[in-house]
Amino acid sequence: MTYEAFLKLVPTMLQEEMGEEAQVSLHTIYKNNNQKREALCILEPGCNVSPTIYMAPYYERYQEGGKMGEILEAILAEYRTNRCGLYLDVGEFQDFDKLRSRIVYKLVNYEQNQPLLQDIPHRRFLDLAVVYYFLIQNHFIGSGTAMVHNRQLEAWGVDEGILYETARENTDRLLGNELEPMPQVIQELLRKDLVRQVSQYPNREDYSEEQLSLWASQILSALMPKEKYVMYVLSNRDKYFGASAVLNQKKLTAFASEHGNFYVIPSSIHEMILMPECEPLSAVELKRLLEEINTDGQIVGQEYLSSRIYYFDKEKDCLE
């Protein structure tokens, strides 16, 4: 059975299983960089919120020899485990004043997201696009995000300019921005990974925070190349969609005042890397390195931002 046939068959069989009162539907969810994923939605009476059940893993199970009956049971088990029986007041999402304090922005690649950009408000920034989303915090479904679409902008009666200024203020206030030396960021990631690994051991209390931090420092020293370059990581506090911190002009101007002209490397949608021009690597070498990282798959499809290198000119006080 092809994937397309599988996508038609599963909702039909689940609808028969759930009965007429339930609503079973299939949706295509567009992710960053035109990544598409098919997902199942099941709504029972009294609910308008459903867990997202992606179909690709279940089709892989079918290809590996799984029986349809077992696959349907697994889908229903996932649904029953994650459903919350919640009815959200959608009116809240139609009122700009109720949402404006939670609207923020992020950066995506302009060319790679053309289908999505046709449906959402955005503005061009170099070879990137500024897009908008709002933060969701609910007692039952937890935290999440939702993209702002053109239809919402029309319903709110506001233009993209107002949206940008609102998101600019909120992004700095809610998500913050951090500029840290790269070794410090890597060491913290190593420390967190060590904490995660040690937490699985029965005698985990034998390992202190100081010991784990020391190990992280030792691992970093072993991993770092002998020829070290001065690099800084620019992101937000959570290191999630943090590449948008490069839109903070004051941050870039302050960095240039201390370090002079510098390059900005779009590592991923989550962070930017800043490197003073005085370092021995040229823009051409940096661009080649970035292209190799993207080509080798070290940055997964949804996290890719750009293969361009940007340059901040201190005299012009701008990024180009």
Disulfide bonds with the S-S distance in Angstrom:
none
